[in-house]
Amino acid sequence: MFLFRSISLLYLVNFEVFVLIISKVVHYALQGLINNLITLGLGREAAFSAAVLGDNALMEKAWQDTGMMAEAVLHAHV
């Protein structure tokens, strides 16, 4: 019985680590896509995507790099 609990706990920990790694990989891949939107000058789309991703720094970078200073200033003071 103890061995079964140990194996199931080990499986659960490994699965949680796997999910964490996958979520980080997806997060970094989406950051790369958002940086591509910024490069194309699509500030609003990039800022919205960064907001959905939950990355405030990337959202402000999108606004600043595409000349949307009013939105960046409003966000900085809210």
Secondary structure, 3 states (H helix, E strand, C coil): CHHHHHHHHHHHHHHHHHHHHHHHHHHHHHHHHHHHHHHCCCHHHHHHHHHHHCCHHHHHHHHHHCCCHHHHHHHHHC
